[in-house]
Amino acid sequence: MTTTPARAFPESFLWGTATAAYQVEGAAAEDGRGPSIWDTFSHTPGLVDGGDTGDVACDHYHRLEEDLDILAELGVGAYRFSISWPRVLPGGGDRLNQPGLDFYSRLVDGLLAHDIAPVATLYHWDLPQELEDAGGWPHRDTALRFAEYARRMGETLGDRVHTWITLNEPWCSAYLGYASGVHAPGRTDPAAALAAVHHLNLGHGLAVQALRATADPAAQVAVTLNLHHVRGVSERDAGAVRRADALANGAFLGPMLDGAYPRDLIEATSSVTDWAFVRDGDEATACQPLDLLGVNYYNPVLVRQWDGATPRETADGHADGSASPWIACEDVEFVQQPGPYTEMGWNIDETGLTELLLRLRDEYPALPLMITENGAAFADVLDADGRVRDERRVDYLRRHLTAVADAIDAGADVRGYFVWSLMDNFEWARGYAKRFGIVYVDRETLERTWKDSAHWFREAVATGAVPAS
């Protein structure tokens, strides 16, 4: 029998895990919290599997001390959480809700007491419903409100937060929320989706400025993107690759890191919008210096130029809606990839992570990278002996951490890794059926149970290496 030796990471490598407010907190109508677009969406019949909502979620709001103890026992150096905008500024206005702020202050202080770095995401999709009613992200004022929200958080929590992340996966916010409608707010307007892309980019830049002006200068500021590693079936599909890459990646990397939208994107979407919502100076505002780029990775994307005759494949992994999130990609096929697959139907291919990190190494060599999400959903079962034997997740994590180590060995400046997720939670439109956690949550009692993957990850954190197998 052969064994795979442990792969060591740099001593400064940051090990962490992550959650998001609406997915874990619950207490949806308590202590002054206002409604978000996900409250509205999840309470609309037929939009979320099983009719599930985040009303209770994992009850993290009331079980904070228990969850802090879990993090401490895991030994992680950082915890990535998100702040619920409607919990701290109900309605998206300027009236600070003190009980909501107090919750995050206790969370941050509790993390620091356990020597865990707080990594705070300002926006993980829970837009105050009142701002959506006023136009949402397609409306420029939302970006301005977001900047004010960032300023208030910098003023109140900025003395203790280690790393700020402005946006989580704006691709999902814009395209799944406003183009395909499978995420909140459930709209299917491609022109509005592209306007949302821009105002998310603008809001990001304004938020960076606000945080730089109010938070501790030693704090790091970042954004998290779910960059798509797009591959073509053959060399003949280079055009399809460029189209998908411009929409998925260039739409955010361009303004945020290069200071301009890519020409491929503007030309490809010219039949949908004239981009008149981009005002002079907006792209420069979006392009603010960052300390880190957060990368969320789950699987690669395979595309092919559609021949226009055979049935068109649309296996992009983002659920079937009445419309496509891939604006102006009507002649592009998203091809089903070979297994194995997670419970989300996503193929497992860690080579895409290495390749994506090396691309970023080449295109943005001065910008450090952080894996802010990586993980997998499987059909986990709590056995009679109280154990969750999630061998497939352990294998998934081993493969992907090894892929990160490969990228580091090849010169990618990757500073850390956050496993998604700390615990089973509300998986957006898929409800509670999909379990991503390394900690099992009983849906009836909300009792937490460590899965085998949590024990495995604790070993990785303690040794600073991928455990030998």
Phi and psi in degrees as a GROMACS rama.xvg file:
@    title "Ramachandran Plot"
@    xaxis  label "Phi"
@    yaxis  label "Psi"
@TYPE xy
-97.7398  151.188  THR-2
-121.588  149.407  THR-3
-93.364  123.108  THR-4
-68.1774  157.676  PRO-5
-63.8564  145.051  ALA-6
-106.769  114.664  ARG-7
-84.9242  146.545  ALA-8
-108.125  163.287  PHE-9
-57.0054  150.212  PRO-10
-59.9632  -30.2547  GLU-11
-85.3039  -0.886633  SER-12
-59.6873  133.018  PHE-13
-97.048  121.143  LEU-14
-102.915  131.265  TRP-15
-153.782  -179.404  GLY-16
-140.738  169.372  THR-17
-143.91  155.494  ALA-18
-146.313  179.232  THR-19
-136.283  149.007  ALA-20
-54.3828  -56.3592  ALA-21
-66.3629  -24.9271  TYR-22
-76.9689  -23.9457  GLN-23
-126.791  -26.0871  VAL-24
-71.4263  -45.1163  GLU-25
69.283  -149.333  GLY-26
47.6575  44.6202  ALA-27
-65.8285  -26.3333  ALA-28
-123.09  27.1663  ALA-29
-108.182  152.518  GLU-30
53.8668  37.5252  ASP-31
86.1864  3.77396  GLY-32
-65.6853  135.317  ARG-33
-92.302  170.73  GLY-34
-75.8635  147.884  PRO-35
-112.52  172.205  SER-36
-62.5016  -25.9726  ILE-37
-78.4288  -27.2783  TRP-38
-62.8994  -48.2685  ASP-39
-63.3184  -46.9935  THR-40
-62.2363  -47.7223  PHE-41
-70.8349  -22.3364  SER-42
-90.3616  1.13494  HIS-43
-90.3862  117.874  THR-44
-53.9533  136.263  PRO-45
89.543  -4.8573  GLY-46
-93.7851  -24.6198  LEU-47
-121.348  134.523  VAL-48
-53.5484  134.045  ASP-49
72.9628  4.76435  GLY-50
66.7293  21.6131  GLY-51
-72.1343  152.539  ASP-52
-135.069  171.061  THR-53
-95.6071  20.0835  GLY-54
-55.7936  -42.5037  ASP-55
-109.609  -38.7714  VAL-56
50.4538  -124.559  ALA-57
-99.465  5.60014  CYS-58
56.8064  32.8282  ASP-59
-58.4498  -31.2202  HIS-60
-58.7113  -37.5101  TYR-61
-97.861  -12.8857  HIS-62
-112.859  28.7638  ARG-63
-57.3413  -46.3905  LEU-64
-63.8547  -40.2518  GLU-65
-61.4754  -42.5599  GLU-66
-72.2044  -32.8015  ASP-67
-63.5611  -38.0313  LEU-68
-64.1526  -38.3312  ASP-69
-62.3339  -46.4361  ILE-70
-60.0402  -42.3442  LEU-71
-63.8712  -40.6022  ALA-72
-69.6922  -31.8769  GLU-73
-64.0115  -28.6662  LEU-74
84.0933  12.2016  GLY-75
-65.9478  152.712  VAL-76
-90.4184  -11.8187  GLY-77
-153.47  153.88  ALA-78
-133.189  122.929  TYR-79
-97.5548  119.878  ARG-80
-129.631  168.284  PHE-81
-118.531  150.254  SER-82
-90.9496  132.148  ILE-83
-79.7137  109.072  SER-84
-52.3366  -48.8935  TRP-85
-71.7186  -10.0882  PRO-86
-82.6262  -32.3002  ARG-87
-98.9267  -29.2501  VAL-88
-134.331  75.8424  LEU-89
-54.3703  135.456  PRO-90
78.5946  -2.19558  GLY-91
74.6363  14.0297  GLY-92
-85.4558  -155.7  GLY-93
-110.709  7.7071  ASP-94
-89.6826  112.381  ARG-95
-73.3666  130.738  LEU-96
-92.2962  103.857  ASN-97
-61.615  -42.5367  GLN-98
-60.1771  -36.8788  PRO-99
-66.229  -44.6669  GLY-100
-62.7799  -38.6653  LEU-101
-60.6018  -36.391  ASP-102
-60.3699  -48.0221  PHE-103
-70.2366  -30.0146  TYR-104
-65.5312  -40.9428  SER-105
-65.4297  -38.8544  ARG-106
-62.6615  -48.5181  LEU-107
-63.4153  -45.3095  VAL-108
-64.2489  -38.4113  ASP-109
-64.6311  -38.2171  GLY-110
-64.3765  -47.2949  LEU-111
-62.1121  -35.0464  LEU-112
-64.3058  -26.2881  ALA-113
-98.0135  10.4517  HIS-114
61.5531  39.3466  ASP-115
-112.624  126.34  ILE-116
-72.8182  126.008  ALA-117
-76.8869  124.515  PRO-118
-116.212  106.383  VAL-119
-104.172  124.243  ALA-120
-96.0136  125.956  THR-121
-74.1832  -39.4646  LEU-122
-132.408  106.398  TYR-123
-118.925  54.5026  HIS-124
85.5901  -3.21408  TRP-125
-98.1261  67.4964  ASP-126
-62.6375  133.612  LEU-127
-54.3463  133.131  PRO-128
-58.7308  -33.7709  GLN-129
-62.8916  -33.6024  GLU-130
-72.6694  -34.0499  LEU-131
-65.5619  -41.3032  GLU-132
-60.3609  -29.3513  ASP-133
-86.0779  0.445263  ALA-134
133.872  -22.5632  GLY-135
69.6287  -160.017  GLY-136
-64.3701  -24.1285  TRP-137
-66.4035  -10.9889  PRO-138
-101.99  131.601  HIS-139
-60.1429  -33.8482  ARG-140
-60.4536  -27.3138  ASP-141
-62.4695  -37.7001  THR-142
-63.5505  -38.6218  ALA-143
-68.5993  -39.7449  LEU-144
-64.1477  -37.4981  ARG-145
-63.3861  -40.0896  PHE-146
-62.8436  -39.3633  ALA-147
-66.3112  -40.945  GLU-148
-58.716  -45.5808  TYR-149
-60.6649  -41.6163  ALA-150
-61.194  -44.7879  ARG-151
-65.4945  -37.0682  ARG-152
-71.0596  -37.4851  MET-153
-61.562  -39.0344  GLY-154
-69.0155  -34.7421  GLU-155
-97.9366  -32.1911  THR-156
-117.746  -6.25002  LEU-157
-67.1899  -14.505  GLY-158
-79.8966  -9.32046  ASP-159
-126.805  -15.2511  ARG-160
-80.4522  131.806  VAL-161
-76.6898  -45.1815  HIS-162
-138.735  133.589  THR-163
-104.532  133.56  TRP-164
-116.571  122.048  ILE-165
-68.9871  -58.8386  THR-166
-125.326  145.691  LEU-167
-106.653  120.116  ASN-168
47.4983  63.7411  GLU-169
-59.8301  -20.2342  PRO-170
-55.0783  -47.042  TRP-171
-67.9578  -43.2524  CYS-172
-57.1596  -44.894  SER-173
-79.5036  -54.0811  ALA-174
-82.9026  -40.9997  TYR-175
-78.524  -29.4424  LEU-176
-83.0047  -35.8652  GLY-177
-117.4  -13.516  TYR-178
-105.436  -55.5406  ALA-179
-90.2782  -23.0918  SER-180
76.4555  10.7609  GLY-181
-84.9312  -9.15418  VAL-182
-122.248  163.237  HIS-183
-60.7312  141.08  ALA-184
-87.4815  6.15731  PRO-185
82.5205  27.3518  GLY-186
-93.7104  154.846  ARG-187
-130.211  68.1806  THR-188
-132.07  100.338  ASP-189
-60.1605  -36.3452  PRO-190
-65.9441  -40.5407  ALA-191
-64.2615  -36.2856  ALA-192
-63.1931  -40.6811  ALA-193
-71.1277  -33.8683  LEU-194
-64.8837  -37.3234  ALA-195
-63.5209  -41.6899  ALA-196
-51.3697  -49.9253  VAL-197
-66.51  -42.6487  HIS-198
-74.4523  -24.6426  HIS-199
-66.2789  -43.6262  LEU-200
-61.8887  -45.229  ASN-201
-63.7015  -44.6685  LEU-202
-60.0536  -38.9502  GLY-203
-58.1439  -51.5723  HIS-204
-61.7071  -42.2283  GLY-205
-65.1022  -37.6929  LEU-206
-66.9945  -38.757  ALA-207
-59.9967  -45.3121  VAL-208
-60.1173  -42.8821  GLN-209
-65.2782  -40.137  ALA-210
-69.0703  -40.021  LEU-211
-60.7477  -31.1541  ARG-212
-83.7146  -18.5769  ALA-213
-122.922  -33.285  THR-214
-83.3312  168.959  ALA-215
-55.0712  125.708  ASP-216
-57.1725  -21.4109  PRO-217
-78.6497  -14.5989  ALA-218
-69.6564  144.732  ALA-219
-87.5684  148.219  GLN-220
-124.411  133.797  VAL-221
-146.827  175.653  ALA-222
-134.876  151.351  VAL-223
-113.836  124.214  THR-224
-118.837  139.467  LEU-225
-92.1621  75.0301  ASN-226
-64.2662  136.408  LEU-227
-94.7149  121.844  HIS-228
-85.7797  100.837  HIS-229
-95.7575  126.478  VAL-230
-118.817  150.838  ARG-231
-99.234  150.794  GLY-232
-63.4857  -39.1676  VAL-233
-147.448  176.216  SER-234
-63.3627  -23.384  GLU-235
-69.5203  -10.1238  ARG-236
-101.285  19.9676  ASP-237
-61.2119  -36.6823  ALA-238
-64.7835  -39.9474  GLY-239
-65.8821  -38.8218  ALA-240
-62.1956  -45.9206  VAL-241
-61.9221  -40.5215  ARG-242
-63.7629  -49.8961  ARG-243
-65.7051  -39.2397  ALA-244
-65.6272  -38.4851  ASP-245
-64.5402  -42.5205  ALA-246
-70.9913  -41.9439  LEU-247
-81.3826  -42.1308  ALA-248
-111.036  -48.8282  ASN-249
-62.4551  -29.6193  GLY-250
-62.4119  -21.6992  ALA-251
-114.835  -45.0894  PHE-252
-62.2319  -36.7648  LEU-253
-58.1633  -64.8184  GLY-254
-67.6764  -38.6184  PRO-255
-71.6477  -37.2833  MET-256
-115.404  -23.8084  LEU-257
-109.165  -13.3428  ASP-258
83.0426  13.1745  GLY-259
-163.415  148.371  ALA-260
-73.0774  140.954  TYR-261
-66.6222  144.28  PRO-262
-60.4368  -36.5923  ARG-263
-56.6734  -39.1023  ASP-264
-69.3483  -47.0663  LEU-265
-61.2298  -43.8824  ILE-266
-67.8397  -41.9131  GLU-267
-65.9482  -31.095  ALA-268
-102.928  11.7901  THR-269
-63.3922  -24.6006  SER-270
-79.2639  -11.4638  SER-271
-100.104  -41.6801  VAL-272
-151.704  153.101  THR-273
-95.3125  5.25851  ASP-274
59.2108  27.9619  TRP-275
-67.451  -14.3384  ALA-276
-73.6055  -9.22846  PHE-277
-84.7253  112.759  VAL-278
-95.2435  159.84  ARG-279
-54.2486  130.418  ASP-280
91.3974  -12.0922  GLY-281
-62.5604  -43.9443  ASP-282
-67.4371  -34.8579  GLU-283
-67.1129  -36.4259  ALA-284
-66.2684  -40.2283  THR-285
-65.78  -28.2964  ALA-286
-91.944  79.3179  CYS-287
-102.618  146.267  GLN-288
-59.6409  133.965  PRO-289
-117.994  153.227  LEU-290
-89.9882  -25.3105  ASP-291
-150.451  154.591  LEU-292
-114.58  117.479  LEU-293
-79.924  133.22  GLY-294
-119.801  121.371  VAL-295
-102.756  127.694  ASN-296
-136.549  133.441  TYR-297
-127.435  -41.6816  TYR-298
-165.666  161.572  ASN-299
-81.7568  175.023  PRO-300
-122.32  135.552  VAL-301
-116.625  124.909  LEU-302
-125.614  161.674  VAL-303
-150.138  145.757  ARG-304
-68.9347  123.906  GLN-305
-74.147  137.405  TRP-306
-82.4153  -6.72503  ASP-307
79.5694  -0.80609  GLY-308
-118.996  -49.5302  ALA-309
-75.2739  159.823  THR-310
-56.124  132.165  PRO-311
-82.7456  127.314  ARG-312
-80.1892  139.173  GLU-313
-131.817  37.2005  THR-314
-82.952  68.5348  ALA-315
-91.4212  -6.09475  ASP-316
83.7134  6.57869  GLY-317
-110.442  29.6079  HIS-318
70.809  155.3  ALA-319
-91.9545  122.159  ASP-320
-118.041  -179.811  GLY-321
-74.51  -12.4821  SER-322
-140.573  169.042  ALA-323
-97.8719  144.89  SER-324
-75.5299  -13.1616  PRO-325
-92.7499  80.8457  TRP-326
-63.0856  135.567  ILE-327
62.6184  25.0949  ALA-328
-117.105  32.995  CYS-329
-63.1587  -22.5308  GLU-330
-100.284  13.9066  ASP-331
-111.195  133.406  VAL-332
-99.6777  140.496  GLU-333
-105.884  109.051  PHE-334
-90.0352  136.962  VAL-335
-62.7892  128.925  GLN-336
-97.5223  157.006  GLN-337
-67.4079  152.824  PRO-338
-75.0723  -174.559  GLY-339
-74.1315  165.187  PRO-340
-124.228  155.441  TYR-341
-84.507  177.275  THR-342
-65.9972  -17.0382  GLU-343
-79.9236  -5.11373  MET-344
82.3626  11.3424  GLY-345
-89.6917  134.125  TRP-346
-72.2611  150.843  ASN-347
-97.8521  112.221  ILE-348
-150.483  92.8229  ASP-349
-72.6527  -15.5545  GLU-350
-64.5858  -28.6918  THR-351
-63.4906  -31.7251  GLY-352
-67.8374  -46.2941  LEU-353
-59.1825  -46.0554  THR-354
-64.5557  -39.4057  GLU-355
-64.4883  -44.309  LEU-356
-63.9544  -35.5731  LEU-357
-72.9231  -31.9035  LEU-358
-62.2118  -46.1504  ARG-359
-65.4495  -35.8347  LEU-360
-55.8405  -43.3775  ARG-361
-75.4686  -39.571  ASP-362
-84.6998  -30.0593  GLU-363
-135.706  65.7059  TYR-364
-63.674  -21.8519  PRO-365
-90.9494  -3.29936  ALA-366
-104.043  113.96  LEU-367
-63.4342  152.362  PRO-368
-116.595  153.045  LEU-369
-140.663  128.847  MET-370
-79.0396  102.865  ILE-371
-91.223  -13.786  THR-372
-153.555  136.606  GLU-373
-165.093  129.953  ASN-374
177.258  -172.582  GLY-375
-151.79  146.725  ALA-376
-98.1192  131.565  ALA-377
-136.203  165.548  PHE-378
-82.3243  73.2949  ALA-379
-72.8065  144.175  ASP-380
-130.674  134.178  VAL-381
-84.4117  111.239  LEU-382
-72.1482  166.616  ASP-383
-59.3405  -26.7056  ALA-384
-88.0863  9.05337  ASP-385
80.9597  18.6644  GLY-386
-116.247  144.596  ARG-387
-111.105  108.338  VAL-388
-93.7005  82.6332  ARG-389
-99.3841  64.9884  ASP-390
-59.0719  -34.604  GLU-391
-66.5164  -35.2438  ARG-392
-70.2241  -40.2563  ARG-393
-58.3105  -44.7312  VAL-394
-63.1549  -41.1517  ASP-395
-60.1298  -48.922  TYR-396
-64.6418  -39.7209  LEU-397
-60.5303  -45.8334  ARG-398
-61.6691  -44.5981  ARG-399
-77.2102  -34.0317  HIS-400
-66.5035  -36.4871  LEU-401
-63.8689  -37.6911  THR-402
-63.486  -37.7848  ALA-403
-65.6508  -43.0328  VAL-404
-60.9465  -38.9883  ALA-405
-60.9832  -42.198  ASP-406
-66.1734  -40.7243  ALA-407
-62.0783  -43.3606  ILE-408
-60.9641  -28.1427  ASP-409
-91.9661  8.79456  ALA-410
104.181  3.16965  GLY-411
-76.3343  134.284  ALA-412
-90.136  78.6245  ASP-413
-99.4796  121.07  VAL-414
-95.6762  -14.445  ARG-415
-176.256  177.227  GLY-416
-147.421  126.741  TYR-417
-115.885  118.821  PHE-418
-77.9949  137.021  VAL-419
-104.173  118.36  TRP-420
-133.454  167.892  SER-421
-56.5079  -44.1723  LEU-422
-145.223  157.936  MET-423
-56.5156  138.274  ASP-424
-152.245  -169.153  ASN-425
-75.6023  107.608  PHE-426
-91.0785  58.4801  GLU-427
51.9046  -127.827  TRP-428
-68.0682  -10.0541  ALA-429
-92.6288  1.43913  ARG-430
62.4136  -141.92  GLY-431
-98.1256  6.4958  TYR-432
-74.2986  -23.116  ALA-433
-105.654  119.1  LYS-434
-103.355  111.864  ARG-435
-100.261  -11.2522  PHE-436
-72.5522  156.036  GLY-437
-91.4606  -7.77435  ILE-438
-117.598  127.249  VAL-439
-79.2675  134.976  TYR-440
-117.335  119.294  VAL-441
-71.3938  123.928  ASP-442
-69.5736  -21.2622  ARG-443
-86.6731  -46.7876  GLU-444
-100.821  -17.4244  THR-445
66.1434  15.0374  LEU-446
-64.9391  139.579  GLU-447
-95.9475  135.489  ARG-448
-134.752  127.69  THR-449
-65.0761  130.957  TRP-450
-84.8625  166.003  LYS-451
-56.1672  -33.1867  ASP-452
-64.8074  -32.0066  SER-453
-66.4586  -42.7959  ALA-454
-63.6456  -41.0675  HIS-455
-63.2086  -43.6519  TRP-456
-67.5118  -36.6153  PHE-457
-60.1382  -38.4436  ARG-458
-64.485  -42.0822  GLU-459
-60.9677  -44.2557  ALA-460
-62.7092  -44.629  VAL-461
-65.8236  -35.2256  ALA-462
-95.6229  -15.3419  THR-463
68.9383  30.8575  GLY-464
-153.596  156.817  ALA-465
-69.7333  119.318  VAL-466
-56.3293  142.029  PRO-467
-64.4291  151.275  ALA-468
